[in-house]
Amino acid sequence: MKTSRDGEWLNVIIPCKWDGLTIEKILTKQWHVPRKLMHRFRSQNEVMLNNTFPHYKTTNVHSGDHLRLRLFRPEPLEVTPSFMSIDPVFEDDHLLVINKPAGVFTHPNRPDEHDTLVNGAAGYFQRQGIPSTPKYVHRLDRDTSGAILFAKHALATAMLGKEIQERKIKRSYLAWVHGRLLPEQGTIIKPIGKDPEHTVKRMVSEDGRYAETHYTVLSYDAVHDSSLIMLQLETGRTHQIRVHLSSIGYPLIGDTLYGGKGNIHYKQALHAARLTFVHPFTEEMIHCYAPPAPSSRLFTDAHIDLLKQIKNRS
């Protein structure tokens, strides 16, 4: 789909597949515009078709028409910006993918907490002159490093949230686990719920939420009796990878909460190395690779290159 930005407006050339649709069908069925944003579009005349203000329910579009939406109007900053170093691996007018370092929370858990990745992203927005609040689309644990997807405006937030809900955003991880993991390829399907005896910990529980994790063994280190594995999530439960691997007897190196042995160089040997998704506006397939931090002793650029050679699951 052909799109371009003109100040606060997004210009979209109507593709053939939308020929004959009404404005309302495009906004609600194709782009899943939330009710609150739809109200703003209507009340403030923020949608145009061929330089006129259309009636949403009765106006049909045709291939080649020019649809304009005011997506980039300035919005108040809702979080305190922090001037931490940010490592972007992909960015355009709608999205930002950041390579999160280990040891940083994704978002604030208390009102006085200002050193999270969201605060850092807000500081980055401020320095780049982006007048909006970064919205994370998914999260990573504090001690997990790697790619996190942020949206830059309300419609991108809604559309990417729909992709997450429909499992269209694929997240691939690299991990080191204790022992030789056999079989070398498999799927773990076990429901996950809260551990009633621990405020943070999760556990496999019959009344928990459905959780599905695919894994593939990439190599085995006989000297340290550990396996390098690639994992891909179908669901995004809290601590999902950690709980699932521990439940089959192969906890993450360094993950003492779930049975792993401590490591002097790494608290948790887990890195979100690849993020694959369909861009909500251009409809291009986006592949983001987040290189491990230079200080990492367990993951290297060679491991990322190995991951690039492995095709995504369908």
C-alpha positions, 0 to 999 in steps of 0.5 A: 500500500502506498502511503506518505506523510504530510505534516500531521496527516497521513496520505493513503492511495486507495488500493484495488482491494478496497475499491467500493468500500465505505470510509466506515468499513475501511476505518472499522474493519480494515484498520480497527480504529478504536471508538474513542479515536473514531469519535475524534476523527468525526468531531474534529474533521480529521479524515478527508477523501480527495480533499473533501470531508466525506460521509463515513457510511455512504461515501464509497472509495475507488482505487487511486483515491487519496485518503487523508487521516490526521494521525500525527497531531501533537499529544501531551507526554504522559510519562516522565522522559529519561535520558538513557541511551536508546538502541533503535533497530527499526523506526519510521513515522508509525513504529519504533523497535528498541533493543532493550538492555538486560536489567531494565523494566519495560514500563514503570510499576510505581508512580515515582519510577522513571528509569524504565524503557518507556521513560527512555523511549519518551526521552528519545521521542523528546530529543527527536521532536516526536510530540507523543507518548511511546506505547509498548505493544508487548513487554520483556522481563527486566533481565531479558534483553532484546527487541521491543515494539513501540507505537508512535500514535493511537491508530498504530497502537490499536492496529499492532494490538490487533496483530498481537491478539491474532498472533501475527507478530512473531517473536523469536528468542535465543536462550541457553539452558542447562543440560542437553535438551531432547528432543531437539525440536518441540512445542510446549503447551502448558497453561500458566497461572500465578504462584499463590505462594509468591508475589512474582513467580508464575507456575504451570497451573490447570486453571491458568491461561493457555500458553504455547512455546516452540523451541529448536536446539541450535547447538550443544556445549558439552564442556558446560553441559548446556544447550543453545536454543531458539524459541518462538512464542505463540502466546505472551504470558508473563514469564512464559519461556522461563516457566515452560523450560523449567517445567520440562527440566531445562531451566535458563542459565542464570534464572535462579527463580525457576531453578537455573544456576546463577551465572557471573555474567548473566542473570538470565540467559534469554535474548529477544533476537528477532521480531517479525510482523506485517507493517500495519500501514505499508503491509510490508513484512518487517524483520527486525534483528536485535544484536546482543550487547557487547558485554554479553558473554553468552550471546554473540553476533554469530548466534544472530546470523544463525537465527537469520538463516532459520525461516519463520514458522508459518 
